Amino acid sequence: MKYRYLNLVTGIFVTCLIVSNIIVAKIVSVGGIVMSAAIVIFPVSYIFGDILTEVYGYARSRQIIWIGFACNALAVLAIQAGSLLPAADFWDGQAAYERILGYTPRILVASLIAYLAGEFVNSFVLAKMKILTKGRWLWSRTITSTLFGQAFDTVVFTIIAFAGVLTIEAMISITIVEWALKSAYEAFATPVTYATVNYLKRTEQVDHYDYTTDFNPLKVEA
């Protein structure tokens, strides 16, 4: 079945992932809370992950999660290839390029694994809750799935990226702050999620329930 807006939703989802990986290098301080600049857009990927699962179903969402993973990997490879190419004699931006766009292998692995863990947990919880609630109380599904998904994402990333580098206390603090901020972002965006979901269901003529879905995250086809 062809959908009018699925490609657009997929494009926004993937763009959020790639852009968040680019701007993650900047560390900001807002009201004394230190965090990555990725906070401005990474949670949007969870909002659109919720929309994908709620409207089109887990299988379609799973396929797009893997597309996002592949696009992220391609972006990282392209950025690293650009870094390895010899700079022109008159160009003095190599150090800045590497400082902002460079990835250490450990951070890269942490980011990719955390993304998969968080997105699949988010999609799974929402799909199961939709059946449990018989499609009612969308807010309960989007917020609960985000709480679980962001928890997995943040914990997995922090452990892989910082174990042995930061103290346990520092890792716990980072995890709690990041998880709370990302989850609050989703909660505040609930009216936007409602409006988008209702519009897509109405225009696409679809409201998928995953009664018979195979929830194996390793499958790629929808």
C-alpha positions, 0 to 999 in steps of 0.5 A: 500500500502506498502512503502519501506522507510516509516518505516525508515522515521518514525523511524528518526522522532520519534528518533529526538523527543525522543532525543530532550527531553533527551538533552533539559536539557542542556542549551548552549550559542552560540555567546551569544545566550542562548538556549537548546541543543535540537536545534541541533536535534528538528528542524530535526523532522519538516524537516521529518514531512514536508517530511512525509506530502509532500510525503505520505500525511496528513493522514499518517503524522497524524498517525505518529505524534500520534505514536511519541506522544505515543513513547515520553510518553513511554520514559518519563514513562520509565525514571521516573520509572528508577528514582523511582527505588532504587539506588544500595548502591555503585552508586552515580549517582542518583542526576545527573540522576534526574537532567538531565532526570527528568521532572517537570509535568508542563514542561512535559505537556507543551512539549507534548501539544506544540509538538502536536500543532506544528506538526499538524499545520505544516502538515496541512499548508503544505498539504493545500499549496501543493494543492494551489501551485499545487505541485510547489515551495516545498521550499515555503511550507516547510518554511511557514509550519515551520514558522507556526508550530514552532510558535505554538510549541514555543508559546504554550510551553512557555506559559504553561511552564513559565507563572507566572514564567518568566516576559512577556518580558522574555517569548516574548524574549525566544519565538522569539529567539527559533522560529527564530533559529528553522525556520532558521534551516529548511530554511538552510536545504531546499536542503536536504529536496528537495533531500530527497523528490525527492528521496522518490517520485521517489522510492516509486512511490507516490506523495500524494495530500490531495484533499479529506482528513479528516483533523481532527487531532484526527483521528489516522488511515491513 
